Amino acid sequence: MVSTRFEVNSSPLLRYPRSIFFIISNEFSERFNYCGMRAVLALYLTQKLAYSTDTATVIYHVFKSLMYFFPMIGAILADSWLGKYKTILYLSMVYCAG
């Protein structure tokens, strides 16, 4: 007969800094908004704003390109001047302001 024994870890429940949970929720919100915006952007541009399909395609691709470009600016800010936590905090405020 095989006996298994599970030991309970005596370390505290939150082994990570509290800021990690802020960063994870911020990233989740950013990805959720990006995917939602990407799904309806072309439809909004063509149907509500009456852009041509070609113009809507250009705007869509510029939007998608900038979504990959701006994290590089954030990385430069974090590594050179502000530090990672202040950069996340300040740019999250800009992001929330719209």
VENVEN-V397756 format. One record per residue. PHI is phi in whole degrees, 0 to 359 (none if undefined). Layout:
BEGIN
PHI
PHI
END
This chain:
BEGIN
none
262
246
247
231
255
259
274
289
273
286
296
297
261
272
254
297
297
295
298
292
295
295
296
292
295
295
299
297
296
294
298
292
298
294
293
292
296
290
246
298
296
295
296
293
276
269
270
265
59
282
289
298
295
294
297
294
297
298
299
288
295
302
294
293
293
295
264
276
296
299
292
295
299
294
295
299
292
282
261
235
269
92
292
286
293
298
298
296
293
287
292
295
297
298
290
291
104
END
